[in-house]
Amino acid sequence: MMTSLKSCRKIKSFCEWKSRNLHNNFSFISSAFTTSAKISLLMLFFSISMLHIAMFNGCAKNETNAHTEFLGRWDLTVYDTDRTFPAWLELLKEGDTYAGRYVSGKEGSARPIPNIKLVNDTLYYSLPPQYERQTVDLEFTAWINNGKLEGFTFNTQGTKINFTGVPAPALEYRDVVDWGEPVQLLREDLSNWKLRYPDSVSGWTYKDGILNNAPPSEDLISEEKFMDFKITADFRTFERSNSGIYLRGRYELQIMNNPAELTKTSVGGVYGFIQPRVKAAKEPGEWNTIEATLIGRYITIVLNGDTTAVMKEIPGITGGALNSDEGEPGPIMLQGDHEAIEYKNIVVSPAK
């Protein structure tokens, strides 16, 4: 029978009280009863004590299980005062120490969580701001309710806001895939695309087979949605280009010029999670071809003929994701709110 953590703490307090009073009980028995009565009472005390110990051990196990329930990856939805946005949390236990990573769907990349505490049935964690416009640490409080994560944090204005989370799906790899007919996503009227925020300014234009973005602008989202697929796209960067192709609208395939050093934010990788193996981008002004195969959580990337990632796992959503519904098909999203970029021949072959 499962015992609630609140009841467990009451039982624990009672057991500690019983232990402190055993000596007095034995002294009372020694002075007030005959030998046979003493034996009977001692057996009764012993049986009750064993029951308390069993209940206490069960409670300790329940508290450990409660902590275990927090472990793993969580797809979060944060309810800010003006809009909702996705986030992602990973919590691990390494020996007696907890470790974790966090992604804000608003912006930024995966980052470690330096401060994690689990007290009874409540999780507390905090981390320094990355791109958030605040000077104090981001603080989170969470608990489990019917297998889901619930909690609260504070926005940049210091207002308390709530969030919820569900366990992230496994999204396993499959070896055998039949591919459907290729879908050309770039069409003359761009009728199969929409702005992320309809009231935003659009810097996207399509002419002679080339999709050009000149900021100020906004992200562009395909009407078509995909689960497992192959995508091929040509792109041309300029001196300060910075864009991305969001797969399922959640995982940013980084698009920019070659960096001085390879990092997890380099072109040919997945932003914040996967560092490309080689520098493969061409010089600004030249056309590049990037290919990606996404099956479950696993991605293989080829940039200009060089394989930059082979069957690498994408642990969770990246900054700027549309949502955290990882188990659902999603669109292709072109990041348009950064710097100038050009695309052509964006073709998706969906898995059957």
LINGI-V121533 format. One record per helix or strand. SS is the DSSP state (2 for helix, 1 for strand). FROM is the first residue (numbers start at 0). TO is the last residue. Records with the same first field share a line. If there is no record, write none. Layout:
SS = FROM-TO  FROM-TO
This chain:
2 = 4-31  34-67
1 = 71-78  83-93  96-103  110-111  114-118  121-126  137-144  147-153  159-166  178-183  192-194  203-206  209-212  219-225  228-235  241-246  250-255  269-269  273-273  286-294  297-302  305-312  329-333  340-350
